[in-house]
């Protein structure tokens, strides 16, 4: 939630409250081409985000030109550049202090966002019990044996069931992705 001010309550067609403004925060550092592709995919999202903050951890502000180009080529994409010291958590926190939205979506600078992704994420927040959500993340994995997605991983000491955290603080990734579920 924004600490600066609260937005007016928005209702869905059936009169239920639903989330208001949605912002996207993208931390980046010296990955101009990847960031450009990510912003291109965000420009095609419907509904569009209300605000996009690109948080640049590069001392040379390497993302500024990419942001300016995206803003020029996609005038409906409300994107702006924000300088920050490097560090993923530091950059995310810096942007969260500056954003004016009820929902914040954190993206990496190397993702392709499906055109319906933001609408799908916002829709789950119509349920007042929901405090967080994630979208499906497909990662190409060039290795044949990946511990990250291996069913064998659940047999290792400290393993956990899908959607929970191991006793060592690592996520036990979802292997079955066909239906929504509660996660730890």
Secondary structure, DSSP 8 states (H G I E B T S, - for coil): --SS-----EE-TTS-EE---EEEEEEESS-HHHHHHHHHHHHT-SS--SEEEEEE--TT-TTHHHHHHHHHH-TTS-EEEEE--S-HHHHHHHHHHH---SEEEEE-TT----TTHHHHHHHHTTSTT-------------SSS-TTT-GGGGGSTT---TTSB-TTS-B---S--SS-----
